[in-house]
Amino acid sequence: MTTAENRLASASVNRLFVDRWSPRSFTEQQITEEELLALLEAGRWAPSAYNSQPWRFVYARRDTPAWASFLSWLIPFNQSWAGNAAALIYVVANTKMVPPGATDPVDAKLHAYDSGAAAVQVMLQATHNGWATHAMSGLDVAAANSGLGLPENYVTLAAIAVGKQGLKESLPDYLQPREAPSDRLTLDQIAFEGGFKAG
């Protein structure tokens, strides 16, 4: 099993942030609804503009009636490995909000930003609890929106596969070289004092 222990942070951060990565190999271990809801509870506490909380999590666990549909909304490449996950979570957002003191809804300009924050909290809690996650943008959004029965103003943003990490050898040959934690840009490439620096 591949770990992130060779990753090194350039500043003192909680090891949880460094250890989280996105494997594609999962074991056959199931996740209980209680275990899955514990991860989603972490997402519930994310910050959002005006505390609008635009995110919704719609999930299916493997070997349940909704599983085949949830898997079918992913692009074929993601279906090829995500079918072994213990659960799929679709991250959905409300694109409208009612600001404090108002009565009419307006565009929720930060709906994707806020929902992304909630999704990250889910994935970090999963790492803490011993589960692996892999977020995906490769999905048929229209099919997911329809299949999930989303109301007007709601949109599917991403899907997250959850499971126990498996051996890379269980993946097809073409995926095995990619089954490793990726590196990151250095801190001085992304953080600038006083103004933006291109490069």
Backbone as a printed PyTorch tensor [residue, N CA C, xyz], in Angstrom:
tensor([[[  0.8380,  -1.1810,   0.0000],
         [  0.0000,   0.0000,   0.0000],
         [  0.8850,   1.2470,   0.0000]],

        [[  0.5160,   2.2260,  -0.8140],
         [  1.3120,   3.4430,  -0.9250],
         [  0.9030,   4.4390,   0.1520]],

        [[  1.8840,   5.0340,   0.8100],
         [  1.6000,   6.0320,   1.8360],
         [  2.2230,   7.3620,   1.4350]],

        [[  1.8760,   8.3980,   2.1870],
         [  2.3900,   9.7420,   1.9160],
         [  3.5130,  10.1110,   2.8730]],

        [[  4.1410,   9.1180,   3.5050],
         [  5.1240,   9.4310,   4.5460],
         [  6.3600,  10.1340,   4.0030]],

        [[  6.6160,  10.0220,   2.6790],
         [  7.7720,  10.7140,   2.1070],
         [  7.4850,  12.1800,   1.7770]],

        [[  6.2420,  12.5840,   1.8850],
         [  5.9130,  13.9850,   1.6650],
         [  6.4100,  14.8040,   2.8470]],

        [[  7.0130,  15.9530,   2.5600],
         [  7.5320,  16.8170,   3.6090],
         [  6.9310,  18.2040,   3.4780]],

        [[  6.3900,  18.7260,   4.5590],
         [  5.8600,  20.0880,   4.5730],
         [  6.9960,  21.0660,   4.8250]],

        [[  6.9130,  22.2480,   4.2060],
         [  7.9570,  23.2480,   4.3910],
         [  7.6960,  24.1510,   5.5890]],

        [[  6.5330,  23.9950,   6.2110],
         [  6.2080,  24.7100,   7.4470],
         [  5.5350,  23.7130,   8.3790]],

        [[  5.4010,  24.0860,   9.6260],
         [  4.8370,  23.1790,  10.6140],
         [  3.3120,  23.1350,  10.4560]],

        [[  2.7970,  22.0190,   9.9170],
         [  1.3550,  21.8320,   9.7840],
         [  0.9890,  20.4630,  10.3590]],

        [[ -0.2700,  20.3030,  10.6640],
         [ -0.7510,  19.0150,  11.1340],
         [ -0.5030,  17.9620,  10.0580]],

        [[ -0.0220,  16.8160,  10.4380],
         [  0.3300,  15.7600,   9.4930],
         [ -0.8690,  15.3010,   8.6550]],

        [[ -2.0690,  15.5250,   9.1510],
         [ -3.2860,  15.1370,   8.4510],
         [ -3.3410,  15.7370,   7.0400]],

        [[ -2.8980,  16.9980,   6.9090],
         [ -2.9560,  17.6690,   5.6100],
         [ -1.9810,  17.0510,   4.6120]],

        [[ -0.8650,  16.5870,   5.0950],
         [  0.1610,  16.0000,   4.2270],
         [ -0.1850,  14.5550,   3.8750]],

        [[ -0.7980,  13.8500,   4.7980],
         [ -1.1080,  12.4360,   4.5910],
         [ -2.2940,  12.2080,   3.6500]],

        [[ -3.1830,  13.2030,   3.5190],
         [ -4.3390,  13.0270,   2.6350],
         [ -3.8910,  13.0380,   1.1770]],

        [[ -4.2450,  11.9940,   0.4500],
         [ -4.0110,  11.9700,  -0.9900],
         [ -5.1280,  11.1670,  -1.6390]],

        [[ -5.0950,  11.0330,  -2.9450],
         [ -6.2400,  10.5100,  -3.6860],
         [ -5.9290,   9.2100,  -4.4230]],

        [[ -5.9410,   8.0780,  -3.7240],
         [ -5.7070,   6.7960,  -4.3990],
         [ -6.9110,   6.3820,  -5.2360]],

        [[ -6.6760,   5.4560,  -6.1530],
         [ -7.7660,   4.8880,  -6.9530],
         [ -8.0090,   3.4160,  -6.6120]],

        [[ -7.1130,   2.8220,  -5.8710],
         [ -7.2580,   1.4180,  -5.5120],
         [ -7.9650,   1.3050,  -4.1640]],

        [[ -9.0410,   0.5340,  -4.1470],
         [ -9.8020,   0.3280,  -2.9160],
         [ -9.9970,  -1.1630,  -2.6560]],

        [[-10.0740,  -1.5110,  -1.3850],
         [-10.3590,  -2.8920,  -1.0090],
         [-11.8640,  -3.1320,  -1.1050]],

        [[-12.2850,  -4.3470,  -0.8020],
         [-13.7060,  -4.6840,  -0.8430],
         [-14.4290,  -4.3240,   0.4520]],

        [[-13.7210,  -3.7100,   1.4020],
         [-14.3470,  -3.4040,   2.6940],
         [-15.5030,  -2.4280,   2.5130]],

        [[-16.6090,  -2.7290,   3.1690],
         [-17.7940,  -1.8820,   3.1440],
         [-17.6620,  -0.7660,   4.1780]],

        [[-18.4530,   0.2720,   4.0010],
         [-18.5420,   1.3370,   4.9980],
         [-19.9800,   1.3630,   5.5110]],

        [[-20.1400,   1.4430,   6.8080],
         [-21.4910,   1.5130,   7.3620],
         [-22.0360,   2.9180,   7.1710]],

        [[-23.3420,   3.0350,   7.2410],
         [-23.9380,   4.3740,   7.1200],
         [-23.4700,   5.2710,   8.2580]],

        [[-23.3380,   4.7090,   9.4420],
         [-22.8580,   5.4910,  10.5850],
         [-21.4530,   6.0290,  10.3380]],

        [[-20.5750,   5.1920,   9.7810],
         [-19.2100,   5.6270,   9.4790],
         [-19.2000,   6.7140,   8.4150]],

        [[-20.0510,   6.5730,   7.4050],
         [-20.1030,   7.5650,   6.3340],
         [-20.6780,   8.8850,   6.8360]],

        [[-21.7140,   8.8150,   7.6440],
         [-22.3190,  10.0430,   8.1780],
         [-21.3480,  10.7950,   9.0840]],

        [[-20.4390,  10.0770,   9.7290],
         [-19.4280,  10.7530,  10.5570],
         [-18.5250,  11.6250,   9.6960]],

        [[-18.2360,  11.1960,   8.4620],
         [-17.4280,  12.0100,   7.5530],
         [-18.2210,  13.2300,   7.0840]],

        [[-19.4880,  13.0200,   6.7610],
         [-20.3230,  14.1170,   6.2820],
         [-20.6030,  15.1320,   7.3840]],

        [[-20.6180,  14.6790,   8.6130],
         [-20.7880,  15.6000,   9.7420],
         [-19.6690,  16.6350,   9.7710]],

        [[-18.4500,  16.2100,   9.4180],
         [-17.3340,  17.1630,   9.3690],
         [-17.5990,  18.2390,   8.3220]],

        [[-18.1600,  17.8450,   7.1750],
         [-18.4880,  18.8210,   6.1460],
         [-19.5580,  19.7910,   6.5790]],

        [[-20.4550,  19.3570,   7.4420],
         [-21.5490,  20.2150,   7.9240],
         [-21.0280,  21.4630,   8.6180]],

        [[-19.8430,  21.3870,   9.1940],
         [-19.3060,  22.4820,   9.9980],
         [-18.4070,  23.4270,   9.2080]],

        [[-18.4050,  23.3240,   7.8960],
         [-17.5720,  24.2090,   7.0790],
         [-18.0960,  25.6410,   7.1070]],

        [[-17.2230,  26.6230,   6.8980],
         [-17.6660,  28.0240,   6.8200],
         [-18.2870,  28.3070,   5.4550]],

        [[-19.1450,  29.3300,   5.4060],
         [-19.7390,  29.7300,   4.1250],
         [-20.1690,  31.1880,   4.1850]],

        [[-20.2930,  31.8060,   3.0290],
         [-20.7090,  33.2120,   2.9470],
         [-22.0880,  33.3780,   3.5770]],

        [[-22.1880,  34.3170,   4.5110],
         [-23.4510,  34.5820,   5.2270],
         [-24.0150,  33.3390,   5.9000]],

        [[-23.1730,  32.3560,   6.1580],
         [-23.6060,  31.0750,   6.7250],
         [-24.7190,  30.4470,   5.8850]],

        [[-24.6100,  30.6150,   4.5660],
         [-25.6620,  30.1240,   3.6690],
         [-25.6440,  28.6100,   3.4980]],

        [[-24.5070,  27.9760,   3.7600],
         [-24.3830,  26.5190,   3.7180],
         [-24.9920,  25.9300,   2.4390]],

        [[-24.4260,  26.2780,   1.2730],
         [-25.0330,  25.8550,   0.0020],
         [-24.8580,  24.3830,  -0.3350]],

        [[-23.9620,  23.6860,   0.3470],
         [-23.6480,  22.3090,  -0.0300],
         [-24.7110,  21.3190,   0.4250]],

        [[-24.8300,  20.2750,  -0.3720],
         [-25.6210,  19.1030,  -0.0060],
         [-24.8020,  17.8860,  -0.4190]],

        [[-24.8510,  16.8390,   0.3630],
         [-24.1480,  15.5960,   0.0650],
         [-25.1810,  14.5050,  -0.2070]],

        [[-25.1300,  13.9250,  -1.4000],
         [-26.0450,  12.8410,  -1.7560],
         [-25.1750,  11.6100,  -1.9900]],

        [[-25.4610,  10.5340,  -1.3010],
         [-24.5220,   9.4030,  -1.2990],
         [-25.1990,   8.0720,  -1.5790]],

        [[-24.3880,   7.1360,  -2.0040],
         [-24.8090,   5.7440,  -2.1420],
         [-23.6490,   4.8650,  -1.7080]],

        [[-23.9570,   3.8120,  -0.9870],
         [-22.9400,   2.8420,  -0.6040],
         [-22.9750,   1.6620,  -1.5740]],

        [[-21.8260,   1.0560,  -1.7850],
         [-21.7410,  -0.0780,  -2.7020],
         [-22.7020,  -1.1900,  -2.2610]],

        [[-23.2790,  -1.8710,  -3.2370],
         [-24.2200,  -2.9730,  -3.0140],
         [-25.5450,  -2.5160,  -2.4250]],

        [[-25.8830,  -1.2330,  -2.6450],
         [-27.2190,  -0.7410,  -2.2990],
         [-27.9450,  -0.4200,  -3.6080]],

        [[-29.2690,  -0.2800,  -3.5800],
         [-30.0280,  -0.1120,  -4.8220],
         [-29.5950,   1.0690,  -5.6950]],

        [[-29.1250,   2.1600,  -5.1100],
         [-28.7690,   3.3480,  -5.8900],
         [-27.3640,   3.2820,  -6.4760]],

        [[-26.5640,   2.2920,  -6.0740],
         [-25.1410,   2.2700,  -6.4350],
         [-24.9090,   2.3000,  -7.9380]],

        [[-25.5860,   1.4690,  -8.6890],
         [-25.3540,   1.3860, -10.1340],
         [-25.6120,   2.7280, -10.8110]],

        [[-26.6460,   3.4230, -10.3940],
         [-26.9450,   4.7390, -10.9690],
         [-25.8590,   5.7470, -10.6280]],

        [[-25.4590,   5.7830,  -9.3790],
         [-24.4220,   6.7250,  -8.9590],
         [-23.1350,   6.4940,  -9.7470]],

        [[-22.7910,   5.2270,  -9.9510],
         [-21.5760,   4.8980, -10.6930],
         [-21.7160,   5.2880, -12.1710]],

        [[-22.9040,   5.1360, -12.7310],
         [-23.1150,   5.3860, -14.1570],
         [-22.9460,   6.8490, -14.5350]],

        [[-23.0740,   7.7640, -13.5920],
         [-22.9480,   9.1980, -13.8970],
         [-21.4900,   9.6350, -13.9990]],

        [[-20.5530,   8.7810, -13.6020],
         [-19.1320,   9.0890, -13.7710],
         [-18.7190,   8.8010, -15.2090]],

        [[-17.6650,   9.4810, -15.6810],
         [-17.1530,   9.1640, -17.0060],
         [-16.5700,   7.7470, -16.9610]],

        [[-16.4920,   7.0720, -18.1070],
         [-16.0210,   5.6720, -18.1160],
         [-14.6760,   5.4610, -17.4260]],

        [[-13.7270,   6.3950, -17.5960],
         [-12.4270,   6.2250, -16.9360],
         [-12.5940,   6.1310, -15.4290]],

        [[-13.4000,   7.0060, -14.8410],
         [-13.5900,   6.9670, -13.3900],
         [-14.4150,   5.7560, -12.9580]],

        [[-15.3530,   5.3380, -13.8050],
         [-16.1190,   4.1310, -13.4810],
         [-15.2050,   2.9150, -13.3540]],

        [[-14.1220,   2.9000, -14.1410],
         [-13.2500,   1.7280, -14.2020],
         [-12.5790,   1.4150, -12.8740]],

        [[-12.4000,   2.4160, -12.0190],
         [-11.7760,   2.1510, -10.7150],
         [-12.7080,   2.4830,  -9.5400]],

        [[-13.5970,   3.4640,  -9.7170],
         [-14.4500,   3.8900,  -8.5980],
         [-15.4970,   2.8480,  -8.2260]],

        [[-15.7380,   1.8960,  -9.1220],
         [-16.6910,   0.8450,  -8.8000],
         [-16.2750,  -0.0100,  -7.6230]],

        [[-14.9980,   0.0340,  -7.2480],
         [-14.5180,  -0.7220,  -6.0910],
         [-14.6080,   0.0550,  -4.7820]],

        [[-14.9840,   1.3270,  -4.8600],
         [-15.0780,   2.1400,  -3.6410],
         [-16.2160,   1.6370,  -2.7540]],

        [[-16.1740,   2.0210,  -1.4990],
         [-17.2340,   1.6260,  -0.5660],
         [-18.4420,   2.5460,  -0.6690]],

        [[-18.2160,   3.7860,  -1.1380],
         [-19.3160,   4.7500,  -1.2640],
         [-18.9520,   5.8160,  -2.2810]],

        [[-19.9710,   6.4040,  -2.8600],
         [-19.8200,   7.5870,  -3.7110],
         [-20.6610,   8.7030,  -3.1210]],

        [[-20.0450,   9.8550,  -3.0020],
         [-20.7340,  11.0410,  -2.4940],
         [-20.7710,  12.0740,  -3.6160]],

        [[-21.9570,  12.5410,  -3.9610],
         [-22.0680,  13.6370,  -4.9150],
         [-22.2060,  14.9410,  -4.1420]],

        [[-21.3400,  15.8970,  -4.4760],
         [-21.3440,  17.2050,  -3.8320],
         [-22.2060,  18.1270,  -4.6780]],

        [[-23.2780,  18.5950,  -4.0990],
         [-24.2810,  19.4000,  -4.7850],
         [-24.3310,  20.7660,  -4.1160]],

        [[-24.6080,  21.8090,  -4.8990],
         [-24.6590,  23.1580,  -4.3190],
         [-25.9030,  23.9000,  -4.7740]],

        [[-26.4230,  24.7170,  -3.8670],
         [-27.4970,  25.6500,  -4.1820],
         [-26.8580,  26.9040,  -4.7600]],

        [[-27.2210,  27.2550,  -5.9750],
         [-26.6140,  28.4200,  -6.6380],
         [-27.2990,  29.7230,  -6.2680]],

        [[-28.3210,  29.6680,  -5.4250],
         [-29.0300,  30.8700,  -4.9700],
         [-28.9730,  30.9430,  -3.4460]],

        [[-29.1060,  32.1410,  -2.9150],
         [-29.1610,  32.3330,  -1.4630],
         [-29.9930,  33.5630,  -1.1590]],

        [[-30.4840,  33.6390,   0.0670],
         [-31.2080,  34.8200,   0.5360],
         [-30.3300,  35.5020,   1.5780]],

        [[-29.7430,  36.6620,   1.2310],
         [-28.8460,  37.3400,   2.1780],
         [-29.5920,  37.7910,   3.4330]],

        [[-28.8680,  38.0000,   4.5250],
         [-29.4990,  38.4890,   5.7530],
         [-30.2530,  39.7910,   5.5020]],

        [[-31.4620,  39.8650,   6.0110],
         [-32.2700,  41.0670,   5.8670],
         [-33.0260,  41.1610,   4.5570]],

        [[-32.7880,  40.2140,   3.6340],
         [-33.4680,  40.2320,   2.3420],
         [-34.5620,  39.1730,   2.3160]],

        [[-35.4300,  39.2640,   1.3260],
         [-36.4890,  38.2700,   1.1730],
         [-36.3950,  37.5200,  -0.1450]],

        [[-35.6840,  38.1120,  -1.1040],
         [-35.5790,  37.4940,  -2.4230],
         [-34.2150,  36.8420,  -2.6110]],

        [[-34.1840,  35.7000,  -3.2670],
         [-32.9020,  35.0400,  -3.5130],
         [-32.0590,  35.7800,  -4.5380]],

        [[-30.7560,  35.6850,  -4.3610],
         [-29.7880,  36.2550,  -5.2980],
         [-28.7940,  35.1550,  -5.6550]],

        [[-27.9670,  35.3990,  -6.6690],
         [-26.9360,  34.4310,  -7.0230],
         [-25.9820,  34.2240,  -5.8430]],

        [[-25.7180,  32.9840,  -5.5150],
         [-24.7390,  32.6560,  -4.4620],
         [-23.3760,  32.5540,  -5.1370]],

        [[-22.6810,  33.6710,  -5.2140],
         [-21.4480,  33.7410,  -5.9890],
         [-20.3670,  32.7930,  -5.4770]],

        [[-20.4240,  32.4530,  -4.2000],
         [-19.3940,  31.5930,  -3.6170],
         [-19.8760,  30.1620,  -3.3890]],

        [[-20.9430,  29.7540,  -4.0810],
         [-21.4950,  28.4190,  -3.8140],
         [-20.4780,  27.3120,  -4.0470]],

        [[-19.6670,  27.4440,  -5.1040],
         [-18.6780,  26.4010,  -5.3900],
         [-17.5210,  26.4630,  -4.3940]],

        [[-17.0860,  27.6730,  -4.0620],
         [-16.0000,  27.8570,  -3.0880],
         [-16.4080,  27.2660,  -1.7400]],

        [[-17.5950,  27.6150,  -1.2800],
         [-18.0630,  27.1410,   0.0270],
         [-18.2640,  25.6250,   0.0360]],

        [[-18.8280,  25.0960,  -1.0460],
         [-19.0570,  23.6520,  -1.1130],
         [-17.7410,  22.8900,  -1.1940]],

        [[-16.7500,  23.4940,  -1.8550],
         [-15.4200,  22.8880,  -1.8890],
         [-14.8080,  22.8080,  -0.5060]],

        [[-15.0220,  23.8590,   0.2890],
         [-14.5110,  23.8490,   1.6660],
         [-15.1550,  22.7160,   2.4650]],

        [[-16.4570,  22.5330,   2.2820],
         [-17.1540,  21.4590,   2.9950],
         [-16.6460,  20.0910,   2.5410]],

        [[-16.4010,  19.9470,   1.2360],
         [-15.9080,  18.6740,   0.7090],
         [-14.5230,  18.3500,   1.2580]],

        [[-13.6690,  19.3550,   1.3680],
         [-12.3250,  19.1250,   1.9210],
         [-12.4230,  18.6550,   3.3650]],

        [[-13.3330,  19.2280,   4.1270],
         [-13.4790,  18.7910,   5.5220],
         [-13.9160,  17.3260,   5.5850]],

        [[-14.7870,  16.9220,   4.6700],
         [-15.1900,  15.5140,   4.6030],
         [-13.9690,  14.6360,   4.3360]],

        [[-13.1500,  15.0510,   3.3720],
         [-11.9970,  14.2270,   2.9890],
         [-10.9320,  14.1900,   4.0780]],

        [[-10.7390,  15.2860,   4.7750],
         [ -9.7730,  15.2890,   5.8810],
         [-10.2690,  14.4240,   7.0370]],

        [[-11.5650,  14.4820,   7.3140],
         [-12.1100,  13.6210,   8.3650],
         [-11.9680,  12.1570,   7.9730]],

        [[-12.1480,  11.8710,   6.6920],
         [-11.9750,  10.4990,   6.2160],
         [-10.5470,  10.0260,   6.4640]],

        [[ -9.5680,  10.8670,   6.1390],
         [ -8.1730,  10.5080,   6.3920],
         [ -7.9500,  10.2440,   7.8760]],

        [[ -8.4820,  11.1230,   8.7060],
         [ -8.3570,  10.9680,  10.1590],
         [ -8.9630,   9.6410,  10.6300]],

        [[-10.0630,   9.2350,  10.0050],
         [-10.7740,   8.0230,  10.4270],
         [-10.2560,   6.7550,   9.7470]],

        [[ -9.2100,   6.8860,   8.9140],
         [ -8.6200,   5.7160,   8.2930],
         [ -9.2130,   5.3320,   6.9420]],

        [[ -9.9860,   6.2430,   6.3260],
         [-10.5540,   6.0020,   5.0110],
         [ -9.7970,   6.8080,   3.9680]],

        [[ -9.8110,   6.3340,   2.7400],
         [ -9.2170,   7.0610,   1.6240],
         [-10.3280,   7.6840,   0.7910]],

        [[-10.0350,   8.8110,   0.1510],
         [-11.0120,   9.4800,  -0.7070],
         [-10.3540,   9.9110,  -2.0060]],

        [[-11.1640,  10.0410,  -3.0220],
         [-10.6810,  10.5600,  -4.3090],
         [-11.8080,  11.3880,  -4.9130]],

        [[-11.5960,  12.7000,  -5.0040],
         [-12.5920,  13.6000,  -5.5870],
         [-12.4700,  13.5990,  -7.1010]],

        [[-13.6040,  13.7410,  -7.7790],
         [-13.6360,  13.6600,  -9.2410],
         [-14.5090,  14.7550,  -9.8340]],

        [[-13.9930,  15.3680, -10.8960],
         [-14.8140,  16.2730, -11.7080],
         [-15.2940,  15.5790, -12.9690]],

        [[-14.7430,  14.3960, -13.2480],
         [-15.0960,  13.6490, -14.4480],
         [-16.4110,  12.9250, -14.2930]],

        [[-17.4890,  13.6400, -14.5850],
         [-18.8220,  13.0690, -14.4690],
         [-19.7520,  13.7610, -15.4570]],

        [[-20.8770,  13.1270, -15.7280],
         [-21.9120,  13.7030, -16.5810],
         [-22.8250,  14.5150, -15.6810]],

        [[-22.5990,  15.8320, -15.6420],
         [-23.3240,  16.6960, -14.7060],
         [-24.8260,  16.6690, -14.9850]],

        [[-25.2130,  16.7370, -16.2440],
         [-26.6400,  16.7390, -16.5720],
         [-27.3090,  15.4450, -16.1040]],

        [[-26.6330,  14.3070, -16.3280],
         [-27.1920,  13.0220, -15.8990],
         [-27.2740,  12.9450, -14.3820]],

        [[-26.2450,  13.4480, -13.7020],
         [-26.2590,  13.4320, -12.2350],
         [-27.3580,  14.3440, -11.7000]],

        [[-27.4680,  15.5430, -12.2610],
         [-28.5130,  16.4730, -11.8100],
         [-29.8930,  15.8360, -11.9380]],

        [[-30.1250,  15.1960, -13.0870],
         [-31.4180,  14.5580, -13.3330],
         [-31.6110,  13.3300, -12.4450]],

        [[-30.5870,  12.4820, -12.3870],
         [-30.6960,  11.2500, -11.6090],
         [-30.8700,  11.4850, -10.1220]],

        [[-30.2490,  12.5420,  -9.6290],
         [-30.3730,  12.8750,  -8.2050],
         [-31.6780,  13.5910,  -7.9010]],

        [[-32.3830,  14.0220,  -8.9390],
         [-33.6490,  14.7330,  -8.7310],
         [-33.4550,  16.1060,  -8.1340]],

        [[-32.4370,  16.8270,  -8.6200],
         [-32.1300,  18.1210,  -8.0210],
         [-33.2010,  19.1640,  -8.3240]],

        [[-33.5580,  19.9490,  -7.3270],
         [-34.4950,  21.0560,  -7.5700],
         [-33.8320,  22.1430,  -8.4090]],

        [[-34.6340,  23.0720,  -8.8790],
         [-34.1130,  24.2150,  -9.6160],
         [-33.1090,  24.9680,  -8.7370]],

        [[-32.0760,  25.4760,  -9.3570],
         [-31.0030,  26.2480,  -8.7040],
         [-29.9500,  25.3820,  -8.0310]],

        [[-30.1060,  24.0740,  -8.0420],
         [-29.0780,  23.1930,  -7.4950],
         [-28.2730,  22.5780,  -8.6380]],

        [[-26.9920,  22.3460,  -8.4070],
         [-26.1200,  21.7710,  -9.4290],
         [-25.1220,  20.8150,  -8.7890]],

        [[-24.7850,  19.7570,  -9.5170],
         [-23.7600,  18.8230,  -9.0640],
         [-22.3890,  19.3890,  -9.3940]],

        [[-21.4990,  19.4320,  -8.4130],
         [-20.1570,  19.9890,  -8.5960],
         [-19.0920,  18.9210,  -8.7730]],

        [[-19.1880,  17.8390,  -8.0280],
         [-18.1300,  16.8280,  -8.0230],
         [-18.6580,  15.5610,  -7.3680]],

        [[-17.8670,  14.5130,  -7.4770],
         [-18.1520,  13.2640,  -6.7750],
         [-16.9200,  12.8620,  -5.9890]],

        [[-17.1360,  12.1870,  -4.8730],
         [-16.0230,  11.7160,  -4.0320],
         [-16.1890,  10.2200,  -3.8020]],

        [[-15.1640,   9.4610,  -4.1800],
         [-15.1380,   8.0330,  -3.8690],
         [-14.5130,   7.8450,  -2.4910]],

        [[-15.1020,   6.9700,  -1.6930],
         [-14.6260,   6.6920,  -0.3340],
         [-14.4080,   5.2020,  -0.1920]],

        [[-13.2970,   4.8120,   0.4220],
         [-13.0610,   3.4010,   0.6770],
         [-11.7770,   3.1820,   1.4490]],

        [[-11.4950,   1.9600,   1.7360],
         [-10.2130,   1.5990,   2.3330],
         [ -9.1990,   1.4220,   1.2110]],

        [[ -8.0460,   2.0470,   1.3580],
         [ -7.0480,   1.9880,   0.3040],
         [ -6.5960,   0.5580,   0.0650]],

        [[ -6.4950,   0.2010,  -1.2140],
         [ -6.0410,  -1.1200,  -1.5940],
         [ -4.6420,  -1.0890,  -2.1770]],

        [[ -4.2070,  -2.2210,  -2.6780],
         [ -2.8890,  -2.3420,  -3.2960],
         [ -2.9290,  -1.8190,  -4.7210]],

        [[ -1.8750,  -1.1340,  -5.1380],
         [ -1.8650,  -0.6000,  -6.5030],
         [ -1.9000,  -1.7150,  -7.5350]],

        [[ -1.4260,  -2.9070,  -7.1610],
         [ -1.4210,  -4.0400,  -8.0860],
         [ -2.8340,  -4.4960,  -8.4690]],

        [[ -3.8320,  -4.0490,  -7.7110],
         [ -5.2060,  -4.4140,  -8.0470],
         [ -5.7670,  -3.5530,  -9.1720]],

        [[ -5.0340,  -2.4960,  -9.5410],
         [ -5.4570,  -1.6080, -10.6190],
         [ -4.9600,  -2.1310, -11.9660]],

        [[ -5.5870,  -1.6970, -13.0610],
         [ -5.0480,  -2.0360, -14.3870],
         [ -3.6240,  -1.5050, -14.5240]],

        [[ -2.8410,  -2.1200, -15.3870],
         [ -1.4310,  -1.7520, -15.5540],
         [ -1.2440,  -0.2700, -15.8380]],

        [[ -2.1310,   0.3120, -16.6450],
         [ -1.9430,   1.7110, -17.0330],
         [ -2.1850,   2.6910, -15.8890]],

        [[ -2.8440,   2.2380, -14.8150],
         [ -3.1010,   3.1170, -13.6780],
         [ -2.0730,   2.9660, -12.5580]],

        [[ -1.3790,   1.8540, -12.5140],
         [ -0.4770,   1.6010, -11.3880],
         [  0.6090,   2.6610, -11.2230]],

        [[  1.2340,   3.1700, -12.2920],
         [  2.2640,   4.2030, -12.1010],
         [  1.7220,   5.5020, -11.4960]],

        [[  0.4210,   5.7320, -11.6340],
         [ -0.1840,   6.9610, -11.1110],
         [ -0.6260,   6.8270,  -9.6520]],

        [[ -0.5050,   5.6290,  -9.0990],
         [ -1.0100,   5.3590,  -7.7450],
         [  0.0340,   5.7400,  -6.7030]],

        [[  0.2710,   7.0360,  -6.5950],
         [  1.2470,   7.5620,  -5.6300],
         [  0.8630,   8.9870,  -5.2720]],

        [[  1.1480,   9.4050,  -4.0470],
         [  0.8490,  10.7920,  -3.6620],
         [  1.6070,  11.7680,  -4.5580]],

        [[  0.9250,  12.7790,  -5.0520],
         [  1.5680,  13.7780,  -5.9060],
         [  2.2050,  14.8580,  -5.0510]],

        [[  3.1940,  15.5240,  -5.6320],
         [  3.8730,  16.6060,  -4.9250],
         [  3.0670,  17.8910,  -5.0600]],

        [[  3.5190,  18.9420,  -4.4750],
         [  2.8620,  20.2420,  -4.5420],
         [  3.8780,  21.3080,  -4.9100]],

        [[  3.3820,  22.4370,  -5.4260],
         [  4.2450,  23.5890,  -5.6260],
         [  4.8160,  23.9990,  -4.2730]],

        [[  5.9800,  24.6290,  -4.2760],
         [  6.5740,  25.0760,  -3.0250],
         [  5.7960,  26.2720,  -2.4860]],

        [[  5.9390,  26.5270,  -1.2100],
         [  5.1970,  27.6070,  -0.5750],
         [  5.5110,  28.9560,  -1.2140]],

        [[  6.7790,  29.1730,  -1.5940],
         [  7.1180,  30.4750,  -2.1920],
         [  6.5960,  30.6140,  -3.6170]],

        [[  6.0590,  29.5440,  -4.1890],
         [  5.4300,  29.6290,  -5.5070],
         [  3.9550,  29.9920,  -5.4290]],

        [[  3.3690,  29.8970,  -4.2370],
         [  1.9270,  30.1490,  -4.1200],
         [  1.5640,  31.2380,  -3.1090]],

        [[  2.5240,  31.6730,  -2.2940],
         [  2.2320,  32.6570,  -1.2480],
         [  3.1560,  33.8610,  -1.4090]],

        [[  2.5680,  35.0540,  -1.5530],
         [  3.3370,  36.2680,  -1.8400],
         [  2.9380,  37.3890,  -0.8950]],

        [[  3.9020,  38.0180,  -0.2930],
         [  3.6230,  39.1560,   0.5770],
         [  3.5690,  40.4430,  -0.2440]],

        [[  2.5160,  41.2050,  -0.0450],
         [  2.4370,  42.5360,  -0.6340],
         [  1.9240,  42.6200,  -2.0500]],

        [[  1.8890,  41.5620,  -2.7850],
         [  1.4160,  41.6130,  -4.1720],
         [  1.6990,  40.3150,  -4.8870]],

        [[  0.9860,  40.0950,  -5.9660],
         [  1.1170,  38.8570,  -6.7350],
         [  2.4240,  38.8450,  -7.5040]],

        [[  3.0020,  37.6520,  -7.5950],
         [  4.2280,  37.4720,  -8.3560],
         [  4.0100,  36.3630,  -9.3670]],

        [[  4.1520,  36.6770, -10.6400],
         [  3.9730,  35.6830, -11.6960],
         [  5.1960,  34.7810, -11.7730]],

        [[  4.9820,  33.5880, -12.2800],
         [  6.1250,  32.6970, -12.4640],
         [  5.8000,  31.2750, -12.1350]]])
